[in-house]
Amino acid sequence: QVQLVESGGDWVQPGGSLRLSCAGSGLSVSDDIMTWHRQAPEKAREWVATLWPGGATIYSPSVTGRFTVSRDDAKNTVYLQLVSLKPEDTGVYYCQDHDTSTWGQGTQVTVSS
């Protein structure tokens, strides 16, 4: 069964940090293009970051310098490190295996004081 499972979402105050995880099964996160997306309340889902198999990364301008995508091949898991969080970062965060078009179920991030 091909599956992605996100975790790590939480409520944090502005300026706080979180690390989101995306664990894969039935697929290889190290061989595929992996992406992160988010969806704020009443807004369309937006792309956040991409990690290529060779390790190259690219980020949305709204998160560049604050978010970092990485992976652990042994754990078949992709991570998204979020720092200096802002209220506008609130939303459900999803990971996707671009090559298999597999989406996770999402994890909620809430940034508020």
Biopython code that builds the backbone (N, CA, C, O; Angstrom):
import numpy as np
from Bio.PDB.StructureBuilder import StructureBuilder

atoms = [
    (1, "GLN", "N", (0.845, -1.190, 0.000)),
    (1, "GLN", "CA", (0.000, 0.000, 0.000)),
    (1, "GLN", "C", (0.880, 1.238, 0.000)),
    (1, "GLN", "O", (1.749, 1.393, 0.858)),
    (2, "VAL", "N", (0.652, 2.119, -0.966)),
    (2, "VAL", "CA", (1.409, 3.362, -1.068)),
    (2, "VAL", "C", (0.770, 4.389, -0.144)),
    (2, "VAL", "O", (-0.428, 4.660, -0.228)),
    (3, "GLN", "N", (1.583, 4.952, 0.732)),
    (3, "GLN", "CA", (1.003, 5.837, 1.743)),
    (3, "GLN", "C", (2.026, 6.842, 2.245)),
    (3, "GLN", "O", (3.214, 6.536, 2.342)),
    (4, "LEU", "N", (1.559, 8.039, 2.562)),
    (4, "LEU", "CA", (2.342, 9.057, 3.252)),
    (4, "LEU", "C", (1.576, 9.473, 4.494)),
    (4, "LEU", "O", (0.365, 9.689, 4.441)),
    (5, "VAL", "N", (2.278, 9.584, 5.608)),
    (5, "VAL", "CA", (1.632, 9.969, 6.855)),
    (5, "VAL", "C", (2.411, 11.126, 7.475)),
    (5, "VAL", "O", (3.580, 10.992, 7.834)),
    (6, "GLU", "N", (1.729, 12.269, 7.592)),
    (6, "GLU", "CA", (2.348, 13.442, 8.206)),
    (6, "GLU", "C", (2.092, 13.454, 9.708)),
    (6, "GLU", "O", (1.112, 12.890, 10.197)),
    (7, "SER", "N", (2.991, 14.108, 10.422)),
    (7, "SER", "CA", (2.832, 14.313, 11.854)),
    (7, "SER", "C", (3.660, 15.529, 12.264)),
    (7, "SER", "O", (4.462, 16.044, 11.485)),
    (8, "GLY", "N", (3.452, 15.971, 13.487)),
    (8, "GLY", "CA", (4.251, 17.064, 14.031)),
    (8, "GLY", "C", (3.548, 18.402, 14.108)),
    (8, "GLY", "O", (4.085, 19.346, 14.688)),
    (9, "GLY", "N", (2.372, 18.505, 13.543)),
    (9, "GLY", "CA", (1.648, 19.764, 13.622)),
    (9, "GLY", "C", (1.209, 20.064, 15.049)),
    (9, "GLY", "O", (0.976, 19.159, 15.850)),
    (10, "ASP", "N", (1.102, 21.356, 15.348)),
    (10, "ASP", "CA", (0.754, 21.754, 16.709)),
    (10, "ASP", "C", (0.369, 23.220, 16.706)),
    (10, "ASP", "O", (0.418, 23.894, 15.676)),
    (11, "TRP", "N", (-0.014, 23.699, 17.879)),
    (11, "TRP", "CA", (-0.228, 25.134, 18.088)),
    (11, "TRP", "C", (1.062, 25.725, 18.642)),
    (11, "TRP", "O", (1.646, 25.177, 19.576)),
    (12, "VAL", "N", (1.509, 26.845, 18.066)),
    (12, "VAL", "CA", (2.687, 27.540, 18.563)),
    (12, "VAL", "C", (2.449, 29.039, 18.524)),
    (12, "VAL", "O", (1.607, 29.529, 17.771)),
    (13, "GLN", "N", (3.187, 29.745, 19.328)),
    (13, "GLN", "CA", (3.103, 31.203, 19.322)),
    (13, "GLN", "C", (3.943, 31.773, 18.175)),
    (13, "GLN", "O", (4.865, 31.108, 17.703)),
    (14, "PRO", "N", (3.642, 32.979, 17.726)),
    (14, "PRO", "CA", (4.471, 33.605, 16.681)),
    (14, "PRO", "C", (5.934, 33.609, 17.095)),
    (14, "PRO", "O", (6.269, 33.875, 18.249)),
    (15, "GLY", "N", (6.791, 33.313, 16.143)),
    (15, "GLY", "CA", (8.216, 33.205, 16.420)),
    (15, "GLY", "C", (8.663, 31.816, 16.806)),
    (15, "GLY", "O", (9.861, 31.554, 16.913)),
    (16, "GLY", "N", (7.710, 30.920, 17.016)),
    (16, "GLY", "CA", (8.030, 29.575, 17.423)),
    (16, "GLY", "C", (8.492, 28.688, 16.276)),
    (16, "GLY", "O", (8.591, 29.127, 15.130)),
    (17, "SER", "N", (8.774, 27.429, 16.609)),
    (17, "SER", "CA", (9.308, 26.470, 15.630)),
    (17, "SER", "C", (8.575, 25.138, 15.734)),
    (17, "SER", "O", (8.041, 24.781, 16.785)),
    (18, "LEU", "N", (8.564, 24.424, 14.638)),
    (18, "LEU", "CA", (8.016, 23.071, 14.591)),
    (18, "LEU", "C", (8.809, 22.266, 13.578)),
    (18, "LEU", "O", (9.430, 22.826, 12.675)),
    (19, "ARG", "N", (8.786, 20.953, 13.733)),
    (19, "ARG", "CA", (9.307, 20.070, 12.706)),
    (19, "ARG", "C", (8.216, 19.085, 12.300)),
    (19, "ARG", "O", (7.739, 18.296, 13.115)),
    (20, "LEU", "N", (7.838, 19.142, 11.051)),
    (20, "LEU", "CA", (6.845, 18.230, 10.508)),
    (20, "LEU", "C", (7.535, 17.028, 9.886)),
    (20, "LEU", "O", (8.609, 17.154, 9.298)),
    (21, "SER", "N", (6.915, 15.863, 10.019)),
    (21, "SER", "CA", (7.446, 14.637, 9.434)),
    (21, "SER", "C", (6.461, 14.076, 8.423)),
    (21, "SER", "O", (5.250, 14.267, 8.536)),
    (22, "CYS", "N", (7.000, 13.386, 7.443)),
    (22, "CYS", "CA", (6.189, 12.735, 6.411)),
    (22, "CYS", "C", (6.808, 11.371, 6.167)),
    (22, "CYS", "O", (7.827, 11.258, 5.485)),
    (23, "ALA", "N", (6.195, 10.336, 6.723)),
    (23, "ALA", "CA", (6.722, 8.977, 6.621)),
    (23, "ALA", "C", (6.094, 8.253, 5.437)),
    (23, "ALA", "O", (4.873, 8.231, 5.282)),
    (24, "GLY", "N", (6.939, 7.666, 4.611)),
    (24, "GLY", "CA", (6.447, 6.972, 3.433)),
    (24, "GLY", "C", (6.443, 5.469, 3.606)),
    (24, "GLY", "O", (7.289, 4.907, 4.300)),
    (25, "SER", "N", (5.473, 4.821, 2.962)),
    (25, "SER", "CA", (5.430, 3.363, 2.880)),
    (25, "SER", "C", (4.960, 2.988, 1.486)),
    (25, "SER", "O", (4.081, 3.634, 0.916)),
    (26, "GLY", "N", (5.559, 1.934, 0.945)),
    (26, "GLY", "CA", (5.203, 1.517, -0.404)),
    (26, "GLY", "C", (5.789, 2.395, -1.487)),
    (26, "GLY", "O", (5.481, 2.219, -2.665)),
    (27, "LEU", "N", (6.630, 3.337, -1.102)),
    (27, "LEU", "CA", (7.310, 4.219, -2.034)),
    (27, "LEU", "C", (8.647, 4.617, -1.424)),
    (27, "LEU", "O", (8.902, 4.357, -0.248)),
    (28, "SER", "N", (9.502, 5.250, -2.226)),
    (28, "SER", "CA", (10.815, 5.654, -1.733)),
    (28, "SER", "C", (10.949, 7.163, -1.805)),
    (28, "SER", "O", (10.975, 7.740, -2.892)),
    (29, "VAL", "N", (11.034, 7.812, -0.631)),
    (29, "VAL", "CA", (11.145, 9.274, -0.626)),
    (29, "VAL", "C", (12.499, 9.725, -1.164)),
    (29, "VAL", "O", (12.642, 10.873, -1.585)),
    (30, "SER", "N", (13.491, 8.843, -1.158)),
    (30, "SER", "CA", (14.806, 9.234, -1.648)),
    (30, "SER", "C", (14.899, 9.158, -3.174)),
    (30, "SER", "O", (15.774, 9.784, -3.773)),
    (31, "ASP", "N", (14.020, 8.408, -3.794)),
    (31, "ASP", "CA", (14.054, 8.241, -5.246)),
    (31, "ASP", "C", (13.083, 9.162, -5.977)),
    (31, "ASP", "O", (13.182, 9.343, -7.190)),
    (32, "ASP", "N", (12.155, 9.736, -5.241)),
    (32, "ASP", "CA", (11.093, 10.525, -5.857)),
    (32, "ASP", "C", (11.207, 11.999, -5.498)),
    (32, "ASP", "O", (11.846, 12.365, -4.511)),
    (33, "ILE", "N", (10.583, 12.834, -6.308)),
    (33, "ILE", "CA", (10.487, 14.261, -5.999)),
    (33, "ILE", "C", (9.414, 14.415, -4.921)),
    (33, "ILE", "O", (8.266, 14.009, -5.106)),
    (34, "MET", "N", (9.802, 14.997, -3.814)),
    (34, "MET", "CA", (8.891, 15.166, -2.687)),
    (34, "MET", "C", (8.565, 16.645, -2.510)),
    (34, "MET", "O", (9.446, 17.500, -2.598)),
    (35, "THR", "N", (7.309, 16.932, -2.264)),
    (35, "THR", "CA", (6.880, 18.318, -2.112)),
    (35, "THR", "C", (6.061, 18.493, -0.835)),
    (35, "THR", "O", (5.442, 17.555, -0.331)),
    (36, "TRP", "N", (6.079, 19.725, -0.335)),
    (36, "TRP", "CA", (5.225, 20.113, 0.774)),
    (36, "TRP", "C", (4.286, 21.212, 0.279)),
    (36, "TRP", "O", (4.658, 22.060, -0.532)),
    (37, "HIS", "N", (3.063, 21.170, 0.792)),
    (37, "HIS", "CA", (2.049, 22.148, 0.463)),
    (37, "HIS", "C", (1.315, 22.511, 1.746)),
    (37, "HIS", "O", (1.439, 21.824, 2.760)),
    (38, "ARG", "N", (0.558, 23.584, 1.695)),
    (38, "ARG", "CA", (-0.266, 23.944, 2.838)),
    (38, "ARG", "C", (-1.561, 24.569, 2.359)),
    (38, "ARG", "O", (-1.651, 25.090, 1.247)),
    (39, "GLN", "N", (-2.559, 24.503, 3.226)),
    (39, "GLN", "CA", (-3.855, 25.101, 2.919)),
    (39, "GLN", "C", (-4.359, 25.847, 4.129)),
    (39, "GLN", "O", (-4.658, 25.252, 5.164)),
    (40, "ALA", "N", (-4.450, 27.167, 3.989)),
    (40, "ALA", "CA", (-4.995, 28.002, 5.050)),
    (40, "ALA", "C", (-6.512, 27.942, 4.990)),
    (40, "ALA", "O", (-7.085, 27.596, 3.957)),
    (41, "PRO", "N", (-7.164, 28.279, 6.103)),
    (41, "PRO", "CA", (-8.630, 28.268, 6.116)),
    (41, "PRO", "C", (-9.218, 29.128, 4.998)),
    (41, "PRO", "O", (-8.842, 30.287, 4.823)),
    (42, "GLU", "N", (-10.128, 28.547, 4.261)),
    (42, "GLU", "CA", (-10.860, 29.241, 3.192)),
    (42, "GLU", "C", (-9.947, 29.720, 2.060)),
    (42, "GLU", "O", (-10.300, 30.646, 1.331)),
    (43, "LYS", "N", (-8.796, 29.104, 1.914)),
    (43, "LYS", "CA", (-7.891, 29.432, 0.821)),
    (43, "LYS", "C", (-7.501, 28.170, 0.065)),
    (43, "LYS", "O", (-7.646, 27.054, 0.562)),
    (44, "ALA", "N", (-7.007, 28.375, -1.140)),
    (44, "ALA", "CA", (-6.578, 27.254, -1.951)),
    (44, "ALA", "C", (-5.273, 26.678, -1.415)),
    (44, "ALA", "O", (-4.492, 27.376, -0.767)),
    (45, "ARG", "N", (-5.048, 25.402, -1.693)),
    (45, "ARG", "CA", (-3.795, 24.775, -1.297)),
    (45, "ARG", "C", (-2.653, 25.415, -2.085)),
    (45, "ARG", "O", (-2.780, 25.660, -3.284)),
    (46, "GLU", "N", (-1.531, 25.686, -1.398)),
    (46, "GLU", "CA", (-0.396, 26.310, -2.057)),
    (46, "GLU", "C", (0.869, 25.484, -1.837)),
    (46, "GLU", "O", (1.050, 24.838, -0.805)),
    (47, "TRP", "N", (1.726, 25.531, -2.836)),
    (47, "TRP", "CA", (3.009, 24.846, -2.766)),
    (47, "TRP", "C", (3.939, 25.582, -1.812)),
    (47, "TRP", "O", (3.949, 26.812, -1.762)),
    (48, "VAL", "N", (4.728, 24.808, -1.048)),
    (48, "VAL", "CA", (5.643, 25.385, -0.072)),
    (48, "VAL", "C", (7.099, 25.080, -0.421)),
    (48, "VAL", "O", (7.941, 25.979, -0.418)),
    (49, "ALA", "N", (7.399, 23.800, -0.726)),
    (49, "ALA", "CA", (8.798, 23.419, -0.934)),
    (49, "ALA", "C", (8.886, 22.137, -1.741)),
    (49, "ALA", "O", (7.951, 21.337, -1.768)),
    (50, "THR", "N", (10.026, 21.953, -2.400)),
    (50, "THR", "CA", (10.318, 20.745, -3.165)),
    (50, "THR", "C", (11.701, 20.241, -2.825)),
    (50, "THR", "O", (12.642, 21.019, -2.670)),
    (51, "LEU", "N", (11.816, 18.922, -2.712)),
    (51, "LEU", "CA", (13.096, 18.261, -2.475)),
    (51, "LEU", "C", (13.303, 17.236, -3.578)),
    (51, "LEU", "O", (12.502, 16.317, -3.753)),
    (52, "TRP", "N", (14.392, 17.409, -4.318)),
    (52, "TRP", "CA", (14.699, 16.477, -5.394)),
    (52, "TRP", "C", (15.531, 15.306, -4.872)),
    (52, "TRP", "O", (16.172, 15.414, -3.827)),
    (53, "PRO", "N", (15.518, 14.178, -5.610)),
    (53, "PRO", "CA", (16.284, 13.016, -5.157)),
    (53, "PRO", "C", (17.766, 13.323, -4.936)),
    (53, "PRO", "O", (18.389, 12.749, -4.043)),
    (54, "GLY", "N", (18.322, 14.204, -5.726)),
    (54, "GLY", "CA", (19.731, 14.545, -5.556)),
    (54, "GLY", "C", (20.018, 15.459, -4.393)),
    (54, "GLY", "O", (21.177, 15.714, -4.068)),
    (55, "GLY", "N", (18.969, 15.956, -3.763)),
    (55, "GLY", "CA", (19.139, 16.800, -2.591)),
    (55, "GLY", "C", (18.875, 18.276, -2.815)),
    (55, "GLY", "O", (18.845, 19.048, -1.856)),
    (56, "ALA", "N", (18.685, 18.681, -4.049)),
    (56, "ALA", "CA", (18.390, 20.091, -4.305)),
    (56, "ALA", "C", (17.017, 20.445, -3.738)),
    (56, "ALA", "O", (16.115, 19.609, -3.684)),
    (57, "THR", "N", (16.881, 21.691, -3.320)),
    (57, "THR", "CA", (15.628, 22.166, -2.737)),
    (57, "THR", "C", (15.245, 23.513, -3.335)),
    (57, "THR", "O", (16.090, 24.260, -3.829)),
    (58, "ILE", "N", (13.952, 23.802, -3.275)),
    (58, "ILE", "CA", (13.450, 25.109, -3.674)),
    (58, "ILE", "C", (12.244, 25.410, -2.799)),
    (58, "ILE", "O", (11.501, 24.510, -2.408)),
    (59, "TYR", "N", (12.059, 26.698, -2.496)),
    (59, "TYR", "CA", (11.020, 27.110, -1.563)),
    (59, "TYR", "C", (10.175, 28.236, -2.141)),
    (59, "TYR", "O", (10.623, 29.013, -2.984)),
    (60, "SER", "N", (8.950, 28.298, -1.664)),
    (60, "SER", "CA", (8.101, 29.436, -1.973)),
    (60, "SER", "C", (8.733, 30.694, -1.376)),
    (60, "SER", "O", (9.325, 30.620, -0.299)),
    (61, "PRO", "N", (8.624, 31.837, -2.039)),
    (61, "PRO", "CA", (9.193, 33.069, -1.483)),
    (61, "PRO", "C", (8.660, 33.397, -0.084)),
    (61, "PRO", "O", (9.357, 34.028, 0.710)),
    (62, "SER", "N", (7.447, 32.979, 0.215)),
    (62, "SER", "CA", (6.850, 33.312, 1.512)),
    (62, "SER", "C", (7.489, 32.554, 2.671)),
    (62, "SER", "O", (7.303, 32.928, 3.829)),
    (63, "VAL", "N", (8.241, 31.489, 2.371)),
    (63, "VAL", "CA", (8.848, 30.703, 3.451)),
    (63, "VAL", "C", (10.367, 30.622, 3.335)),
    (63, "VAL", "O", (11.025, 30.089, 4.228)),
    (64, "THR", "N", (10.923, 31.137, 2.260)),
    (64, "THR", "CA", (12.376, 31.075, 2.059)),
    (64, "THR", "C", (13.104, 31.722, 3.227)),
    (64, "THR", "O", (12.782, 32.832, 3.649)),
    (65, "GLY", "N", (14.091, 31.001, 3.736)),
    (65, "GLY", "CA", (14.863, 31.484, 4.871)),
    (65, "GLY", "C", (14.283, 31.082, 6.212)),
    (65, "GLY", "O", (14.942, 31.234, 7.240)),
    (66, "ARG", "N", (13.066, 30.574, 6.219)),
    (66, "ARG", "CA", (12.422, 30.170, 7.479)),
    (66, "ARG", "C", (12.115, 28.674, 7.527)),
    (66, "ARG", "O", (12.119, 28.076, 8.603)),
    (67, "PHE", "N", (11.853, 28.076, 6.388)),
    (67, "PHE", "CA", (11.518, 26.651, 6.319)),
    (67, "PHE", "C", (12.651, 25.895, 5.642)),
    (67, "PHE", "O", (13.303, 26.413, 4.736)),
    (68, "THR", "N", (12.879, 24.659, 6.094)),
    (68, "THR", "CA", (13.912, 23.807, 5.505)),
    (68, "THR", "C", (13.372, 22.399, 5.321)),
    (68, "THR", "O", (12.844, 21.804, 6.262)),
    (69, "VAL", "N", (13.502, 21.864, 4.115)),
    (69, "VAL", "CA", (13.063, 20.506, 3.844)),
    (69, "VAL", "C", (14.285, 19.590, 3.825)),
    (69, "VAL", "O", (15.340, 19.952, 3.304)),
    (70, "SER", "N", (14.127, 18.411, 4.397)),
    (70, "SER", "CA", (15.219, 17.435, 4.436)),
    (70, "SER", "C", (14.620, 16.043, 4.454)),
    (70, "SER", "O", (13.399, 15.887, 4.462)),
    (71, "ARG", "N", (15.476, 15.030, 4.461)),
    (71, "ARG", "CA", (14.950, 13.670, 4.524)),
    (71, "ARG", "C", (15.941, 12.762, 5.223)),
    (71, "ARG", "O", (17.136, 13.043, 5.309)),
    (72, "ASP", "N", (15.395, 11.660, 5.721)),
    (72, "ASP", "CA", (16.191, 10.594, 6.323)),
    (72, "ASP", "C", (15.908, 9.343, 5.503)),
    (72, "ASP", "O", (14.842, 8.742, 5.636)),
    (73, "ASP", "N", (16.846, 8.953, 4.665)),
    (73, "ASP", "CA", (16.619, 7.826, 3.764)),
    (73, "ASP", "C", (16.394, 6.523, 4.532)),
    (73, "ASP", "O", (15.581, 5.694, 4.124)),
    (74, "ALA", "N", (17.102, 6.343, 5.627)),
    (74, "ALA", "CA", (16.969, 5.113, 6.405)),
    (74, "ALA", "C", (15.561, 4.976, 6.984)),
    (74, "ALA", "O", (15.049, 3.867, 7.142)),
    (75, "LYS", "N", (14.948, 6.105, 7.293)),
    (75, "LYS", "CA", (13.591, 6.086, 7.852)),
    (75, "LYS", "C", (12.526, 6.303, 6.784)),
    (75, "LYS", "O", (11.331, 6.286, 7.080)),
    (76, "ASN", "N", (12.961, 6.509, 5.540)),
    (76, "ASN", "CA", (12.023, 6.782, 4.445)),
    (76, "ASN", "C", (11.066, 7.914, 4.831)),
    (76, "ASN", "O", (9.855, 7.828, 4.629)),
    (77, "THR", "N", (11.643, 8.961, 5.386)),
    (77, "THR", "CA", (10.853, 10.069, 5.931)),
    (77, "THR", "C", (11.408, 11.398, 5.445)),
    (77, "THR", "O", (12.622, 11.588, 5.367)),
    (78, "VAL", "N", (10.513, 12.305, 5.123)),
    (78, "VAL", "CA", (10.845, 13.673, 4.743)),
    (78, "VAL", "C", (10.398, 14.600, 5.870)),
    (78, "VAL", "O", (9.368, 14.372, 6.506)),
    (79, "TYR", "N", (11.179, 15.640, 6.106)),
    (79, "TYR", "CA", (10.884, 16.584, 7.176)),
    (79, "TYR", "C", (10.723, 17.991, 6.616)),
    (79, "TYR", "O", (11.270, 18.328, 5.566)),
    (80, "LEU", "N", (9.968, 18.792, 7.332)),
    (80, "LEU", "CA", (9.885, 20.222, 7.044)),
    (80, "LEU", "C", (10.088, 20.951, 8.368)),
    (80, "LEU", "O", (9.232, 20.910, 9.252)),
    (81, "GLN", "N", (11.231, 21.616, 8.489)),
    (81, "GLN", "CA", (11.545, 22.396, 9.674)),
    (81, "GLN", "C", (10.995, 23.801, 9.478)),
    (81, "GLN", "O", (11.304, 24.457, 8.484)),
    (82, "LEU", "N", (10.187, 24.262, 10.417)),
    (82, "LEU", "CA", (9.572, 25.585, 10.360)),
    (82, "LEU", "C", (10.109, 26.413, 11.521)),
    (82, "LEU", "O", (10.002, 26.005, 12.678)),
    (83, "VAL", "N", (10.677, 27.554, 11.222)),
    (83, "VAL", "CA", (11.141, 28.461, 12.271)),
    (83, "VAL", "C", (10.588, 29.852, 12.016)),
    (83, "VAL", "O", (10.092, 30.148, 10.928)),
    (84, "SER", "N", (10.679, 30.702, 13.035)),
    (84, "SER", "CA", (10.177, 32.081, 12.925)),
    (84, "SER", "C", (8.753, 32.089, 12.382)),
    (84, "SER", "O", (8.430, 32.839, 11.461)),
    (85, "LEU", "N", (7.917, 31.253, 12.959)),
    (85, "LEU", "CA", (6.561, 31.097, 12.443)),
    (85, "LEU", "C", (5.737, 32.361, 12.629)),
    (85, "LEU", "O", (5.890, 33.094, 13.606)),
    (86, "LYS", "N", (4.854, 32.592, 11.655)),
    (86, "LYS", "CA", (3.981, 33.753, 11.650)),
    (86, "LYS", "C", (2.526, 33.272, 11.634)),
    (86, "LYS", "O", (2.254, 32.143, 11.226)),
    (87, "PRO", "N", (1.601, 34.113, 12.070)),
    (87, "PRO", "CA", (0.186, 33.702, 12.025)),
    (87, "PRO", "C", (-0.257, 33.278, 10.621)),
    (87, "PRO", "O", (-1.093, 32.385, 10.482)),
    (88, "GLU", "N", (0.286, 33.897, 9.601)),
    (88, "GLU", "CA", (-0.096, 33.540, 8.232)),
    (88, "GLU", "C", (0.444, 32.178, 7.789)),
    (88, "GLU", "O", (0.121, 31.717, 6.695)),
    (89, "ASP", "N", (1.252, 31.535, 8.614)),
    (89, "ASP", "CA", (1.702, 30.171, 8.320)),
    (89, "ASP", "C", (0.680, 29.128, 8.777)),
    (89, "ASP", "O", (0.846, 27.935, 8.519)),
    (90, "THR", "N", (-0.364, 29.577, 9.447)),
    (90, "THR", "CA", (-1.407, 28.666, 9.918)),
    (90, "THR", "C", (-2.063, 27.942, 8.760)),
    (90, "THR", "O", (-2.373, 28.541, 7.730)),
    (91, "GLY", "N", (-2.274, 26.633, 8.941)),
    (91, "GLY", "CA", (-2.939, 25.850, 7.916)),
    (91, "GLY", "C", (-2.667, 24.368, 8.083)),
    (91, "GLY", "O", (-1.957, 23.946, 8.996)),
    (92, "VAL", "N", (-3.239, 23.593, 7.191)),
    (92, "VAL", "CA", (-2.970, 22.162, 7.152)),
    (92, "VAL", "C", (-1.818, 21.941, 6.178)),
    (92, "VAL", "O", (-1.859, 22.394, 5.034)),
    (93, "TYR", "N", (-0.802, 21.247, 6.644)),
    (93, "TYR", "CA", (0.385, 20.990, 5.830)),
    (93, "TYR", "C", (0.347, 19.560, 5.305)),
    (93, "TYR", "O", (0.115, 18.604, 6.044)),
    (94, "TYR", "N", (0.584, 19.454, 4.006)),
    (94, "TYR", "CA", (0.537, 18.169, 3.327)),
    (94, "TYR", "C", (1.879, 17.877, 2.654)),
    (94, "TYR", "O", (2.535, 18.783, 2.139)),
    (95, "CYS", "N", (2.274, 16.622, 2.664)),
    (95, "CYS", "CA", (3.396, 16.235, 1.817)),
    (95, "CYS", "C", (2.860, 15.429, 0.644)),
    (95, "CYS", "O", (1.790, 14.825, 0.717)),
    (96, "GLN", "N", (3.621, 15.434, -0.425)),
    (96, "GLN", "CA", (3.227, 14.733, -1.639)),
    (96, "GLN", "C", (4.439, 14.078, -2.281)),
    (96, "GLN", "O", (5.519, 14.662, -2.361)),
    (97, "ASP", "N", (4.230, 12.856, -2.731)),
    (97, "ASP", "CA", (5.206, 12.201, -3.600)),
    (97, "ASP", "C", (4.802, 12.554, -5.027)),
    (97, "ASP", "O", (3.819, 12.031, -5.551)),
    (98, "HIS", "N", (5.563, 13.437, -5.644)),
    (98, "HIS", "CA", (5.174, 13.945, -6.965)),
    (98, "HIS", "C", (5.156, 12.840, -8.013)),
    (98, "HIS", "O", (4.307, 12.841, -8.905)),
    (99, "ASP", "N", (6.084, 11.905, -7.909)),
    (99, "ASP", "CA", (6.207, 10.868, -8.939)),
    (99, "ASP", "C", (5.032, 9.896, -8.928)),
    (99, "ASP", "O", (4.631, 9.398, -9.980)),
    (100, "THR", "N", (4.477, 9.622, -7.747)),
    (100, "THR", "CA", (3.352, 8.686, -7.649)),
    (100, "THR", "C", (2.033, 9.400, -7.412)),
    (100, "THR", "O", (0.985, 8.761, -7.318)),
    (101, "SER", "N", (2.081, 10.735, -7.314)),
    (101, "SER", "CA", (0.879, 11.538, -7.036)),
    (101, "SER", "C", (0.197, 11.098, -5.746)),
    (101, "SER", "O", (-1.030, 11.102, -5.649)),
    (102, "THR", "N", (0.997, 10.724, -4.767)),
    (102, "THR", "CA", (0.463, 10.302, -3.474)),
    (102, "THR", "C", (0.489, 11.476, -2.510)),
    (102, "THR", "O", (1.501, 12.167, -2.391)),
    (103, "TRP", "N", (-0.614, 11.698, -1.830)),
    (103, "TRP", "CA", (-0.735, 12.761, -0.821)),
    (103, "TRP", "C", (-0.915, 12.145, 0.559)),
    (103, "TRP", "O", (-1.508, 11.076, 0.705)),
    (104, "GLY", "N", (-0.397, 12.832, 1.561)),
    (104, "GLY", "CA", (-0.694, 12.465, 2.923)),
    (104, "GLY", "C", (-2.017, 13.070, 3.355)),
    (104, "GLY", "O", (-2.674, 13.778, 2.592)),
    (105, "GLN", "N", (-2.399, 12.775, 4.605)),
    (105, "GLN", "CA", (-3.694, 13.254, 5.112)),
    (105, "GLN", "C", (-3.614, 14.657, 5.683)),
    (105, "GLN", "O", (-4.641, 15.291, 5.927)),
    (106, "GLY", "N", (-2.396, 15.148, 5.899)),
    (106, "GLY", "CA", (-2.205, 16.505, 6.411)),
    (106, "GLY", "C", (-2.020, 16.557, 7.910)),
    (106, "GLY", "O", (-2.455, 15.668, 8.641)),
    (107, "THR", "N", (-1.358, 17.626, 8.358)),
    (107, "THR", "CA", (-1.165, 17.875, 9.783)),
    (107, "THR", "C", (-1.383, 19.363, 10.034)),
    (107, "THR", "O", (-0.900, 20.203, 9.274)),
    (108, "GLN", "N", (-2.108, 19.688, 11.097)),
    (108, "GLN", "CA", (-2.527, 21.069, 11.358)),
    (108, "GLN", "C", (-1.439, 21.854, 12.086)),
    (108, "GLN", "O", (-0.911, 21.414, 13.107)),
    (109, "VAL", "N", (-1.120, 23.011, 11.546)),
    (109, "VAL", "CA", (-0.219, 23.969, 12.197)),
    (109, "VAL", "C", (-1.011, 25.234, 12.489)),
    (109, "VAL", "O", (-1.614, 25.822, 11.591)),
    (110, "THR", "N", (-1.006, 25.646, 13.741)),
    (110, "THR", "CA", (-1.704, 26.860, 14.146)),
    (110, "THR", "C", (-0.718, 27.785, 14.838)),
    (110, "THR", "O", (-0.076, 27.400, 15.815)),
    (111, "VAL", "N", (-0.599, 29.005, 14.330)),
    (111, "VAL", "CA", (0.326, 29.996, 14.890)),
    (111, "VAL", "C", (-0.503, 31.174, 15.387)),
    (111, "VAL", "O", (-1.081, 31.920, 14.597)),
    (112, "SER", "N", (-0.551, 31.326, 16.684)),
    (112, "SER", "CA", (-1.319, 32.431, 17.270)),
    (112, "SER", "C", (-0.848, 32.674, 18.689)),
    (112, "SER", "O", (-0.236, 31.816, 19.326)),
    (113, "SER", "N", (-1.152, 33.868, 19.162)),
    (113, "SER", "CA", (-0.792, 34.206, 20.533)),
    (113, "SER", "C", (-2.004, 34.084, 21.443)),
    (113, "SER", "O", (-1.900, 34.329, 22.645)),
]
sb = StructureBuilder()
sb.init_structure("model")
sb.init_model(0)
sb.init_chain("A")
sb.init_seg("    ")
for serial, (resi, resn, name, xyz) in enumerate(atoms, 1):
    if name == "N":
        sb.init_residue(resn, " ", resi, " ")
    sb.init_atom(name, np.array(xyz, "f"), 0.0, 1.0, " ", f" {name:<3s}", serial, name[0])
structure = sb.get_structure()
